[in-house]
Amino acid sequence: MTQDGQNTAIRNDWTLEEIKAIYYKPVLELIVEAANVHKEHQATGEVQVCTLLSVKTGGCPEDCSYCPQAARFHTGVDVHKLLSQEQVLTAAQRAKDGGSTRFCMGAAWREVRDNRDFDKVLDMVKGVNEMGLEVCCTLGMVNEYQAEKLKEAGLYAYNHNLDTSEENYSNIITTRTYGDRLDTIENVRKAGISVCSGGIIGLGETDEDRIGMLHTLSTLVQHPESVPVNALVPVKGTPLENQPLVTVWEMVRMIATARILMPKTMVRLSAGRERMSVTDQALCFLAGANSIFTGEKLLTTPNPDFDADKAMFDLLGLTPRKSFKEEAQHVC
Ligand code: SF4
């Protein structure tokens, strides 16, 4: 038994062998196990609703092979500079009215620079925070000082995905290292900001890579409070434009394994949801997903809108999670 009387311990000492044994279970058995862990540690039927806004789109110097915003790929993405405070607050209000409790702002930067744009982002964070929304940012790499500034401005969470396994990382991105990613996650954690970090499947990685990424996430000193699981949305003009689409069963396997490894974490069904049926999504919720992005766009790719999601919630008997409900992680 754990200190809080739960039967399943929160562990950060998972071995690769243990994770493989979970990941490769027959899928229905895996779903049942994940659903049991979910029931024990999470409010079943409750789903966090987040909205993601691209506050600065395209022109990014990085070479993430999946990303339409990398300047070096010709994807026809609608490039724009940093939005104004007014544009952001209007979008945040729309998200709040649509039922979102977390508002995430993404900028296509390699890293945060200490300049006027960063000051503007800090103002945006303050403004959205004052609206009673959990504010999240994904701005690329941040150092300790910048993470502290974001925290002071009222930032609640910071997203920085690992994307894939350490072994596969250089096949996907060459302009930064896995270590750089982990350093930013550590800086965010030190500043007392909630960590959101997950990855993408369908990049051409192996099952071992998927297991490797889950191993890194689940053996961090403290599990990320949120783990987004994305399915690649192949975009014309990117090196991964011809990648085959992942199946719902692959998503379910990732989600269920993440749920079992990190019972207290919000597991977010992220990119790729747009082409999933309600039945597909219901399977993901059964397997332990309890967070989604809603709103018509996910940075630059299509996403189900508020009304479609409300209808799905009504059908499946799901309720939106209230904001600021996150509990501190307990790591044994
Ligand atoms: S994923 Fe982010 S860092 Fe990579 S190219 Fe796209 S915007 Fe730049």
Residues whose N, C-alpha, C, O or C-beta is under 5 A from the ligand:
A	BS01	SF4	C60 E62 D63 C64 C67 Q69 A70 A108 W109
